[in-house]
Amino acid sequence: MPKSQLKWLWISLLIVGLDQVAKLVAEAQLPFRQLVNVIPYFDWYLTHNPGAAFSFLADAGGWQRWFFAITSIVISTIIVIWLKKLERDDKLTAIALCLILGGAIGNLIDRIYLGYVIDYVQVWLGTYPWPAFNIADAAISIGAAILILSSFTGTQNKESLEK
């Protein structure tokens, strides 16, 4: 049986699908840049982000659209190659990578077709609003957190413990 963990790509496809549907619904149903309170510390807030995470380079004049698009394509390619080379028993890393890949592609679609990413979730840390985000952003964050946590339990650590 091949080592490839490409069998987990369905997670990426699921994230892309959920992300794009949620963005369509948000665009159709939510007022632009107006908070819609759902529960304390959680609102819907439709906005367009031409930058990256936390609106990084949002006011850069337009070149960032293609910079972030190319960066997403390169990272996505690296992730697919990484998935192909993963050992069969490295499921946690594969799942994390597929979450990141799905999120990257979800936002890449927006960036290419619209020139910005649609964000619509607003959470609050006390009185501080966390920057608006979407399903793709959440998948990238969760995938990165899993990847970091799984690095502490990887085969390198197991081997060094056995010595």
N, C-alpha and C positions, 0 to 999 in steps of 0.2 A: 504494500500500500504506500502511495506517495506521502512524503512529509508535508506537503502543501496544506495550509490552513485556509485555502480559498473557499472552502465549504461554508465559512462564516460570513461570506460577502452578503448573504441575505439580510444580515443586520444592517449593513450599509444601505442596501436598497430600501429597507423598511424606514430607516431614518430619513432618507431623501424623500420618500413618498409622504410620510407624516409631516415633515417640515414644509414641503411645498403646498400640501393641502391646507395646513394650518395658516400659512402665509396668505393663501388665497381667501380664506375665510376672514382673517384679520383685516385684509384690505377691503373686503366687501362690507364688513359689519362694524368696524370700529372707526370712531372719529379720529382724524389725524391730530396727533400731539395733544390729546385731551385724556386725562386720567379717567378710567372707568373702574371704580372700586369694586372688587370682588369680595374680599375679606380683609380684615386688618393685615397690613404688611404685604398685600398682594393685589396688584392692579393690572388691568390691560392698558397698554399705552403704545399705540401705533406710531412708529417713527421710521425714518429711512436713514441708514448709516452708510455713508460713502467711504468710511474708513474701515479700520480693522477693530479688534477688541477694544472696548472702552472708547470708541470713536477715534482711535489713534490715526493720525493723518487725514481726518475727515475734511479738513479745510485746505488740503494740499493742491487744489486746482484741477483735479481730474486724472493726472497721471497715475495716481494710486490705484485706480480701478484696474488697470492692466497689470500693474506691479503685483497686486494681491491676487489677481486671477492667475498669473503665471506662477506665483509662489504656491498657490493651491494646487495647480496641476503638477508641479514638481513634487510637492509633498505627497500628493495622492499616488503618484508613480512610485515613489520610494516606499510608501506603505504597502502597495501591492507586491512589490519585489520582496519586501520584508515578510509579508504573509506567505509568499511562496517558499521562503527559506526556513520558516519556523518548523520546529519539531512538532510531531503529531500531539504530544502531550502538553504543549504550551498553549492551552485553550484560553487562559485568562489574557495573555498577551494578544492573541488573535482577536478576541472579543473587543478588547480595548482599542486595538488598531482599526477594527471595523466601525466602531462608534466614531472615532476621529475621522475616518475616511468618509462616512456618511454625512457627518456635519460639514466637512470641508466641501464636499460636492454640493450639498444643499445650499450653502452660501455662495459657492462658485456660480451656480445657476443664476441666482439673483444678480450677482456682480456682472456677469456677462450680458444678460438680457436687460437689466434695469439700470446698471451703473451704481447700484447701492444695494445694501442688504436690508430686508424688511425685518424689523424687530417689533415685538408686541407684548412682551412680558416684562412687568416692572415689579420688583420686590424691594422691600424697605428693610434696612438694618437700623431699627429705631426710627429716627427722623431723617436718616440718610438714604436717598434713593440709590439702589444699585443700578448701574447702567442697564438700559433695556436690552433684552436678548430674545432668542427664539429657540426652537427645538434643536436646530443645527448647533448653535452655540452650546446648549446644554449637553448635547452628545459629545462634542469636542472636550468640554470640561470634565465630564464623567469619564470618558475614555482616557484622558491624560491622567486623571487621578488614579484610575485602575492601573495604568501603565507604571506610574511611579510606585504605587503600593506593591505591584507584582514584582518590581525590580528588587525589592527586599527579600522576596521568597524565591527568586530565580535559581537556576541550577548552579550558577557561580557561587552563591551563598551556601547552597547545600554541600557543594564540593569542598569549600573551605572549612565547613563545620566538621566534615568527616575526617579531615587531616589531623 
